[in-house]
């Protein structure tokens, strides 16, 4: 009799003990089949990666210009979702086609030259944006002044009043006035 109470505790009401074993077997079989399927999917994915690597061999691939063009396309798509302009849509498609063409191109030398031209324009603009952001971030604690002799930009602590500062680059003194 006590054994019967134990079975009642571990089985749902109205469930036969043998049926519970079958449910457990089904769950274990399902779990094992999921493991097998995931291994098959992993093999398929590794085969896909190998095929993609073989396809991309000798092609240019992705560079900084690719990323910039992709970000520009995303920004233009967001703008076009509000504007609903046909010409802007055509420009987006042309830009996407050029981006994909550059990634799959076999003329590596030309794509490197294009990227170099882009970087010659982008890097100075990027450094200006970084320094401007840094100036805004440090507005409460620092002041930036330019040396009148060598044009070096100095980062000075924010102290109100008139000061004489020595440039670390040319070692000349010049007056600085901090208002606020």
DALINNOR-V442361 format. One record per residue. RES is the residue in one small letter. PSI is psi in whole degrees, 0 to 359 (NA if undefined). OMEGA is omega in whole degrees, 0 to 359 (999 if undefined). Layout:
res: [RES | RES]
psi: [PSI | PSI]
omega: [OMEGA | OMEGA]
This chain:
res: [x | x | x | x | x | x | x | x | x | x | x | x | x | x | x | x | x | x | x | x | x | x | x | x | x | x | x | x | x | x | x | x | x | x | x | x | x | x | x | x | x | x | x | x | x | x | x | x | x | x | x | x | x | x | x | x | x | x | x | x | x | x | x | x | x | x | x | x | x | x | x | x | x | x | x | x | x | x | x | x | x | x | x | x | x | x | x | x | x | x | x | x | x | x | x | x | x | x | x | x | x | x | x | x | x | x | x | x | x | x | x | x | x | x | x | x | x | x | x | x | x | x | x | x | x | x | x | x | x | x | x | x | x | x | x | x | x | x | x | x | x | x | x | x | x | x | x | x | x | x | x | x | x | x | x | x | x | x | x | x | x | x | x | x | x | x | x | x | x | x | x | x | x | x | x | x | x | x | x | x]
psi: [318 | 328 | 323 | 322 | 322 | 316 | 324 | 328 | 322 | 0 | 151 | 155 | 132 | 6 | 135 | 147 | 320 | 326 | 324 | 320 | 319 | 321 | 317 | 316 | 317 | 317 | 317 | 316 | 319 | 316 | 315 | 322 | 324 | 321 | 316 | 317 | 321 | 324 | 320 | 318 | 322 | 319 | 319 | 318 | 319 | 324 | 319 | 316 | 320 | 317 | 318 | 319 | 320 | 320 | 320 | 352 | 126 | 2 | 162 | 310 | 212 | 138 | 190 | 323 | 324 | 312 | 318 | 317 | 323 | 317 | 319 | 318 | 317 | 317 | 317 | 325 | 319 | 317 | 320 | 335 | 332 | 322 | 328 | 50 | 128 | 317 | 319 | 324 | 319 | 318 | 319 | 313 | 319 | 317 | 319 | 318 | 318 | 321 | 313 | 320 | 316 | 320 | 324 | 4 | 146 | 352 | 82 | 322 | 313 | 320 | 324 | 321 | 317 | 316 | 321 | 317 | 316 | 315 | 328 | 330 | 319 | 317 | 314 | 320 | 320 | 318 | 323 | 318 | 320 | 316 | 323 | 317 | 320 | 321 | 318 | 319 | 321 | 21 | 325 | 338 | 337 | 157 | 144 | 128 | 152 | 135 | 128 | 344 | 312 | 358 | 22 | 143 | 124 | 140 | 109 | 151 | 150 | 100 | 118 | 144 | 192 | 136 | 158 | 125 | 140 | 127 | 128 | 344 | 309 | 353 | 34 | 150 | 145 | 150 | 146 | 137 | 124 | 116 | 312 | NA]
omega: [180 | 179 | 180 | 178 | 179 | 179 | 180 | 179 | 186 | 178 | 177 | 180 | 179 | 182 | 179 | 184 | 180 | 178 | 178 | 178 | 179 | 178 | 178 | 178 | 180 | 180 | 179 | 179 | 178 | 180 | 179 | 179 | 177 | 177 | 179 | 180 | 180 | 176 | 177 | 179 | 177 | 177 | 178 | 181 | 179 | 175 | 178 | 179 | 179 | 178 | 179 | 178 | 178 | 179 | 183 | 180 | 181 | 178 | 188 | 179 | 189 | 177 | 183 | 178 | 177 | 180 | 180 | 180 | 179 | 178 | 178 | 177 | 180 | 179 | 179 | 177 | 178 | 179 | 181 | 178 | 177 | 185 | 182 | 182 | 182 | 183 | 178 | 176 | 177 | 178 | 179 | 180 | 178 | 180 | 177 | 179 | 178 | 180 | 180 | 178 | 180 | 182 | 183 | 184 | 176 | 179 | 187 | 183 | 180 | 180 | 177 | 178 | 178 | 180 | 179 | 177 | 178 | 182 | 177 | 178 | 188 | 186 | 176 | 179 | 179 | 180 | 176 | 178 | 180 | 181 | 177 | 178 | 179 | 178 | 179 | 181 | 183 | 184 | 183 | 186 | 185 | 171 | 180 | 178 | 180 | 177 | 182 | 183 | 185 | 178 | 175 | 179 | 182 | 177 | 187 | 175 | 182 | 175 | 183 | 176 | 180 | 181 | 171 | 186 | 175 | 179 | 180 | 182 | 183 | 178 | 174 | 178 | 175 | 182 | 179 | 177 | 178 | 182 | 183 | 999]
